[in-house]
């Protein structure tokens, strides 16, 4: 069975690949006033993107708008990955961003959280994912396959599982591609490999079949 909180919305609309000026569209508690801001969200006049940024509902699912909302958390030399990247690509699992912000960088490039980054924030090494990232809303965003691997390895599974399932269901990520990343990623944590194996089993069961030859090789766990 699919995770209970899987979102079934279509992929978000893609605007031209230019830097998006969120300031022209966004509303903040400071700009509107905390009380009026909360009321506008409650009555559906605004849709929350983050704890401090909301936009008119008709814009909330645009990839460039979502990416621009997370821009303060993504250093120029990094690329958004994990559940945050899947959210930009179209997954919508909550009212506003509640999951960790994960940023990928190439090997040897150490990243620090920007001054106004959302918390929790973490940096990981994913050279391949960073090289294949595309620019959306003024930041680089990892492709869905890389984002799924990062989410399963590093982020809470209550977010990672439904977001990864959404990516598979909407054919933004393929099981073969993700499986290959885990099979050849000897440095990936065992936690992520176990999570992927569980998700793959549920995905195969959904189709009424199993693939016994798709087991990942056993790796030694860190003591």
Order of alpha helices (4+ residues) and beta strands (2+ residues): alpha-alpha-beta-beta-alpha-beta-alpha-beta-beta-alpha-beta-beta-alpha-alpha-alpha-alpha
